[in-house]
Amino acid sequence: GGRTARVRTAVLRAAGDALVEHGFDALDLTDVARRAQVGKTTVYRRWGTPGALAADLLADMAEQSVSRADTGALGSDLRANARLVVTTLTDPRQGRLFTALIAASLCNEQAAQALHRFYAVRIEEWAGCVRDAVSRGEVPAGTDPHAVIAAVSGPLYYTLLNTGGTLDERAADRAADAATTAARAGVWAARATA
């Protein structure tokens, strides 16, 4: 709460708007301060670089993200995850923001580390679906929950960034169903070593 929280909220919103409009290469702290209606000294003192600002934006996005589904079945949990990813990536603002942040991660180490942390937080949040499925006997013991969740979103990000194909509910369900089938088949189960 308080003034510090209000300033952070305003600056992160302004940074997100700037990223959506112009991308990371054009992210300018003075412009962000103007948009947020705060002193540029405040922005430079607190964040210092566009990379640090992008990193804080990703941290905030991880904190604000939707909690995982708990439907009682792996397939429907993973479908909920995939549909959330598609909804986010196809949102006019959020989709462009994620694309800009991914681009930032390719040329800025702070942004790259923040993006890795963001995905680690989100994957861990949804990994509980797989752990629950192991407990229910839906998938083999030793199934790597992080690998299963990454397998759901991986094809969706590939479509967004590489093929430009259609991201819709059908694509979401296809990704989730493929990950569910593979998990049940033991693709990500730990193998005993001789």
C-alpha positions in Angstrom: 0.0 0.0 0.0 0.9 3.7 0.1 2.6 6.0 -2.3 5.4 3.6 -3.2 2.9 1.0 -4.3 0.9 3.5 -6.3 4.0 4.8 -8.0 5.1 1.2 -8.9 1.7 0.4 -10.2 1.6 3.5 -12.4 5.1 3.0 -13.7 4.6 -0.7 -14.5 1.3 0.1 -16.3 3.0 2.9 -18.3 6.0 0.6 -19.1 3.6 -2.1 -20.3 1.8 0.4 -22.5 5.1 1.6 -24.0 6.2 -1.9 -24.6 2.9 -2.7 -26.4 3.1 0.4 -28.5 6.8 0.5 -29.4 8.6 -2.7 -28.2 11.6 -3.0 -25.9 14.1 -1.2 -28.2 12.2 2.0 -27.8 11.5 1.7 -24.0 12.6 5.0 -22.6 12.5 5.7 -18.8 11.8 9.4 -19.3 8.8 8.5 -21.5 7.6 6.0 -18.9 7.9 8.6 -16.1 5.8 11.0 -18.3 3.2 8.4 -19.0 3.0 7.4 -15.3 2.9 11.1 -14.2 5.8 10.6 -11.8 9.2 12.3 -11.6 11.8 10.9 -14.0 14.3 10.9 -11.1 12.0 8.5 -9.2 12.0 6.1 -12.2 15.7 6.3 -12.8 16.5 5.9 -9.1 14.2 2.9 -8.6 14.7 1.0 -11.9 17.7 2.6 -13.6 17.5 0.7 -16.9 14.9 -0.6 -19.3 16.0 -4.1 -18.5 15.4 -3.6 -14.7 12.0 -2.1 -15.5 11.0 -5.1 -17.8 12.2 -7.4 -15.0 10.0 -5.8 -12.4 7.1 -5.8 -14.8 7.5 -9.6 -15.3 7.7 -10.1 -11.5 4.5 -8.1 -11.1 2.8 -10.2 -13.8 3.8 -13.4 -12.1 2.4 -12.1 -8.8 -0.9 -11.1 -10.5 -1.4 -14.3 -12.6 -4.4 -16.5 -12.3 -4.2 -19.5 -9.9 -4.2 -23.0 -11.3 -7.3 -25.0 -12.0 -8.2 -28.0 -9.8 -10.9 -29.9 -11.6 -10.0 -33.3 -10.2 -8.7 -34.7 -13.5 -5.4 -34.1 -15.3 -6.9 -33.7 -18.8 -9.3 -30.9 -17.8 -6.7 -29.2 -15.6 -4.3 -29.1 -18.5 -7.0 -27.9 -20.8 -7.7 -25.0 -18.4 -4.0 -24.2 -18.4 -3.8 -24.2 -22.2 -6.9 -22.1 -22.6 -5.5 -19.5 -20.1 -2.3 -19.4 -22.1 -4.2 -18.9 -25.4 -6.5 -16.2 -23.8 -3.4 -14.3 -22.6 -1.5 -14.6 -25.8 -4.4 -13.6 -28.0 -5.5 -10.7 -25.8 -4.8 -7.5 -27.7 -2.7 -6.0 -25.0 -1.3 -9.0 -23.1 -0.3 -10.8 -26.3 1.7 -7.9 -27.6 3.2 -7.3 -24.2 4.4 -10.9 -23.9 5.9 -10.7 -27.4 7.8 -7.5 -26.5 9.0 -9.1 -23.2 10.2 -12.2 -25.0 12.0 -10.0 -27.5 13.6 -8.1 -24.6 14.8 -11.3 -23.2 16.8 -12.0 -26.3 18.9 -8.9 -26.0 18.9 -8.0 -22.3 20.2 -10.3 -19.6 18.0 -8.7 -16.8 14.9 -9.3 -18.9 16.0 -12.8 -19.8 16.5 -13.8 -16.1 13.2 -12.2 -15.2 11.4 -14.1 -18.0 12.9 -17.3 -16.8 11.7 -16.5 -13.2 8.3 -15.6 -14.5 7.9 -19.0 -16.3 9.4 -20.9 -13.3 6.7 -19.3 -11.1 3.9 -20.1 -13.5 5.0 -23.6 -14.2 5.4 -24.3 -10.5 1.9 -23.0 -9.9 0.4 -25.4 -12.5 2.7 -28.3 -11.6 0.3 -29.1 -8.7 -2.1 -30.4 -11.3 0.4 -33.1 -12.3 1.4 -33.9 -8.7 -2.3 -34.4 -7.9 -2.6 -36.6 -11.0 0.3 -38.8 -9.7 -1.5 -39.1 -6.3 -4.7 -40.2 -8.0 -2.8 -42.7 -10.2 -3.6 -41.0 -13.5 0.1 -40.8 -14.4 3.1 -42.8 -13.4 4.9 -42.1 -10.2 8.0 -40.0 -10.8 6.4 -38.0 -13.6 8.2 -34.6 -13.9 5.4 -32.1 -13.3 7.4 -29.2 -14.7 8.0 -31.0 -18.0 4.3 -31.8 -18.4 3.3 -28.2 -17.9 6.0 -26.9 -20.2 4.7 -29.4 -22.8 1.3 -27.8 -22.7 2.4 -24.2 -23.3 5.4 -25.0 -25.6 3.4 -25.6 -28.8 1.3 -22.5 -28.1 4.3 -20.3 -27.8 5.8 -21.9 -30.9 2.6 -21.1 -32.8 2.7 -17.5 -31.6 6.4 -16.8 -32.3 7.3 -19.1 -35.1 4.4 -20.1 -37.4 1.9 -17.4 -36.9 -0.8 -20.1 -36.9 -4.2 -19.7 -35.2 -4.3 -19.7 -31.5 -7.8 -20.6 -30.3 -9.6 -23.0 -28.0 -9.0 -25.9 -30.4 -5.3 -25.3 -30.4 -5.3 -25.1 -26.6 -7.2 -28.4 -26.3 -4.9 -30.1 -28.8 -1.8 -29.0 -26.8 -3.3 -30.1 -23.5 -4.6 -33.4 -24.9 -1.2 -34.3 -26.4 0.6 -33.5 -23.0 -2.0 -35.5 -21.1 -1.6 -38.5 -23.4 2.2 -38.3 -23.2 2.1 -38.0 -19.4 -0.2 -41.0 -19.1 2.2 -43.0 -21.3 5.1 -42.2 -19.0 7.0 -39.9 -21.3 8.1 -37.7 -18.4 8.4 -40.4 -15.7 11.7 -41.0 -14.1 13.5 -44.1 -15.4 15.2 -46.5 -13.1 18.9 -46.8 -13.8 20.7 -50.1 -13.7 
